[in-house]
Amino acid sequence: MSSHITPNGLVLQNFNAPLKLTDFKLIAFDMDSTLINIECIDELADAIGLKAEVAAITDATMRGEIADFKTSLRRRVALLKGVSVQDMERVYNARLQLNPGATELVAACKKAGLKVLLVSGGFTFFANRVAQRLSIDFAKSNELEIDNGLLTGELIMQTWGDICDGEEKLTTLLSTCSLLNIEAGQAIAVGDGANDLPMMRAAGLSVAYHAKPKVREQAMVAINDGGLDRLLEVLS
């Protein structure tokens, strides 16, 4: 194993190089602050004047200072009661952007034969659109309950449960590997927050993207500057 810090914001640690992109068969991405530039829940809260309150909880959760993601998410979603579908549309159209290099990295992975998974503690309203935009193969996220065009402050129970937390991300990574008849070691996991660590630990290659300190320290590759496609500098 080797550890190397480059002068341009790319950190390799506990990492046997060189590896090839074609050594892998699946890449799993977190969405908020990884594939996209925002935390959608914080931007939704802005519509009702509660962004600072919700963002503080989000940040503490992503840093790992609040260990119970499910309780944290329910608390934040409850504060969204009254946000309208029009507010959600505005967040998607005016504030949500793909992070630099996202399109290029996903395209390179698909060209190399990898399947792509988006697994998010965020919401289907955004995740399904991002998945479609990037031609992602599999997506899982939480679904907000809507009544008469307004959020109720609750989540909808889906076939697998109601909250995609760190353990559900891990379960999804492993079940997708099983579906593809591959080992977890043939998967790459990319994230930025503490709830991404379970799937990152299970994957053959873990990548922290502009991540919280706890996540950067544990990832095999940390991209601290530049876009997601900088991973291609590591994988020949």
C-alpha distance (Angstrom), angle and dihedral (degrees) to the residues before:
residue distance angle dihedral
M1 . . .
S2 3.78 . .
S3 3.77 137.7 .
H4 3.77 122.8 -152.7
I5 3.79 133.6 166.0
T6 3.77 114.1 -159.9
P7 3.82 121.0 -150.5
N8 3.79 91.5 -119.1
G9 3.79 103.7 61.7
L10 3.81 102.1 -86.5
V11 3.80 114.6 121.5
L12 3.80 124.1 -168.0
Q13 3.80 119.0 -170.0
N14 3.82 135.9 161.1
F15 3.75 83.9 7.7
N16 3.77 132.6 137.5
A17 3.78 109.4 -149.3
P18 2.90 143.7 -129.5
L19 3.77 104.2 48.1
K20 3.77 127.5 163.0
L21 3.78 126.6 -137.1
T22 3.79 87.3 -127.1
D23 3.82 89.2 61.6
F24 3.81 85.3 76.6
K25 3.80 133.3 64.9
L26 3.81 102.9 -171.2
I27 3.80 137.4 34.4
A28 3.82 119.8 -165.1
F29 3.80 121.4 -161.0
D30 3.76 133.6 -166.1
M31 3.80 109.6 -140.2
D32 3.82 115.8 -148.6
S33 3.82 111.6 71.7
T34 3.82 89.0 -5.6
L35 3.80 110.8 62.4
I36 3.80 90.8 11.2
N37 3.79 134.3 39.2
I38 3.81 100.7 -121.7
E39 3.79 144.2 51.8
C40 3.80 97.8 -119.3
I41 3.79 94.2 -155.5
D42 3.81 91.3 57.7
E43 3.80 91.8 50.2
L44 3.81 91.7 48.9
A45 3.80 89.2 52.1
D46 3.79 88.7 53.8
A47 3.81 88.4 66.8
I48 3.82 89.7 67.2
G49 3.80 97.8 35.3
L50 3.81 96.8 -101.9
K51 3.80 101.9 106.5
A52 3.81 96.1 115.2
E53 3.79 92.9 50.5
V54 3.80 95.0 46.4
A55 3.82 94.3 40.9
A56 3.80 91.0 54.3
I57 3.81 90.1 55.9
T58 3.81 91.4 44.8
D59 3.79 92.6 50.9
A60 3.80 93.7 48.1
T61 3.81 90.1 48.8
M62 3.80 93.9 49.3
R63 3.81 90.1 48.9
G64 3.80 89.4 54.1
E65 3.81 93.0 -115.0
I66 3.82 89.7 120.5
A67 3.79 104.5 48.4
D68 3.81 98.9 -173.6
F69 3.80 103.5 76.2
K70 3.81 93.5 177.5
T71 3.79 94.0 56.6
S72 3.79 90.5 43.6
L73 3.79 92.7 51.5
R74 3.80 94.6 46.0
R75 3.80 89.1 50.6
R76 3.79 92.1 51.5
V77 3.81 95.3 42.6
A78 3.82 90.0 52.1
L79 3.80 88.0 58.6
L80 3.82 89.5 56.6
K81 3.81 92.9 67.2
G82 3.79 108.0 133.2
V83 3.80 97.6 25.1
S84 3.80 107.2 135.9
V85 3.78 131.5 -133.2
Q86 3.81 85.9 -117.6
D87 3.81 88.6 58.2
M88 3.80 88.8 51.7
E89 3.79 91.2 50.1
R90 3.81 90.0 50.9
V91 3.79 91.7 52.1
Y92 3.79 90.8 50.5
N93 3.79 95.7 45.4
A94 3.81 101.1 37.3
R95 3.80 106.8 28.5
L96 3.79 111.5 22.3
Q97 3.78 115.3 89.6
L98 3.77 131.7 163.1
N99 3.77 111.3 -106.2
P100 3.81 116.4 -109.2
G101 3.77 112.5 -79.7
A102 3.82 95.1 14.5
T103 3.79 94.7 114.4
E104 3.80 92.2 44.5
L105 3.81 95.1 48.1
V106 3.80 94.6 46.8
A107 3.81 90.7 47.5
A108 3.81 91.8 49.5
C109 3.80 91.3 49.4
K110 3.78 93.0 49.8
K111 3.80 90.9 47.1
A112 3.81 88.9 53.0
G113 3.81 90.0 53.3
L114 3.81 100.1 -102.1
K115 3.78 122.6 141.5
V116 3.80 115.4 -132.5
L117 3.80 126.8 -134.7
L118 3.80 127.3 -169.5
V119 3.81 110.4 -162.1
S120 3.77 115.2 175.0
G121 3.77 143.7 174.4
G122 3.80 83.8 -149.4
F123 3.77 129.5 83.9
T124 3.80 137.7 -66.6
F125 3.82 91.5 -130.7
F126 3.79 88.1 70.1
A127 3.81 103.1 22.2
N128 3.79 96.0 56.4
R129 3.80 91.0 50.6
V130 3.81 92.6 47.8
A131 3.81 89.9 47.9
Q132 3.79 91.0 51.8
R133 3.79 92.1 45.6
L134 3.80 91.9 54.5
S135 3.84 96.3 35.6
I136 3.81 90.1 -118.7
D137 3.81 115.0 -179.1
F138 3.82 101.9 -143.0
A139 3.81 132.6 20.8
K140 3.80 135.5 -179.0
S141 3.80 127.8 176.7
N142 3.80 142.8 135.6
E143 3.79 123.5 -75.1
L144 3.79 121.3 -136.4
E145 3.81 117.2 -141.3
I146 3.81 113.1 -120.4
D147 3.81 126.1 -166.9
N148 3.80 121.5 -177.8
G149 3.78 91.1 -16.1
L150 3.80 95.5 -51.4
L151 3.80 132.9 100.8
T152 3.80 112.4 -110.4
G153 3.79 95.1 -155.0
E154 3.80 91.4 -110.2
L155 3.81 137.1 101.6
I156 3.80 125.6 -127.8
M157 3.79 119.7 -117.9
Q158 3.81 110.0 -119.6
T159 3.81 128.7 -167.0
W160 3.81 91.1 -88.9
G161 3.83 97.2 38.8
D162 3.79 138.6 -78.7
I163 3.82 105.0 -84.1
C164 3.79 129.0 48.8
D165 3.81 101.1 -151.0
G166 3.79 130.0 159.4
E167 3.79 94.4 -73.4
E168 3.79 91.6 48.3
K169 3.80 89.3 50.5
L170 3.81 88.7 53.8
T171 3.80 91.8 46.7
T172 3.81 90.1 49.4
L173 3.79 92.7 49.8
L174 3.80 91.7 49.9
S175 3.81 94.7 44.1
T176 3.81 90.8 49.3
C177 3.80 89.5 50.8
S178 3.80 88.9 50.7
L179 3.80 90.7 49.4
L180 3.80 89.5 52.4
N181 3.83 91.6 43.8
I182 3.80 92.7 -122.3
E183 3.80 136.1 123.0
A184 3.80 123.1 -106.6
G185 3.78 86.7 -115.4
Q186 3.80 87.7 68.6
A187 3.81 91.0 60.6
I188 3.80 131.7 87.7
A189 3.82 118.4 -149.8
V190 3.80 121.5 -160.2
G191 3.80 124.5 -169.9
D192 3.78 148.2 131.7
G193 3.81 108.3 -147.6
A194 3.79 140.3 64.6
N195 3.81 91.8 -103.7
D196 3.81 88.2 63.3
L197 3.81 93.6 59.3
P198 3.83 98.0 85.8
M199 3.80 93.1 58.3
M200 3.80 92.0 38.6
R201 3.81 91.5 54.9
A202 3.81 91.4 51.4
A203 3.81 96.3 47.8
G204 3.77 125.1 90.1
L205 3.80 89.8 -124.0
S206 3.82 124.7 25.6
V207 3.80 120.5 -161.3
A208 3.81 126.7 -168.1
Y209 3.79 114.0 -158.0
H210 3.83 115.8 -160.2
A211 3.77 82.6 -36.3
K212 3.78 139.6 175.1
P213 3.84 113.7 -87.5
K214 3.81 94.4 -105.4
V215 3.80 90.2 54.7
R216 3.81 95.8 44.3
E217 3.79 90.4 52.8
Q218 3.81 93.8 54.4
A219 3.81 100.7 39.8
M220 3.79 123.0 97.1
V221 3.80 90.5 -139.8
A222 3.80 124.1 28.9
I223 3.80 118.7 -168.5
N224 3.81 103.3 -161.5
D225 3.80 98.3 162.9
G226 3.78 132.3 31.5
G227 3.78 131.0 12.7
L228 3.77 137.3 -37.8
D229 3.77 90.9 -99.8
R230 3.81 88.4 71.4
L231 3.79 84.7 86.4
L232 3.79 85.4 75.3
E233 3.82 87.8 66.8
V234 3.82 87.0 66.1
L235 3.78 98.5 41.1
S236 3.77 112.2 60.3
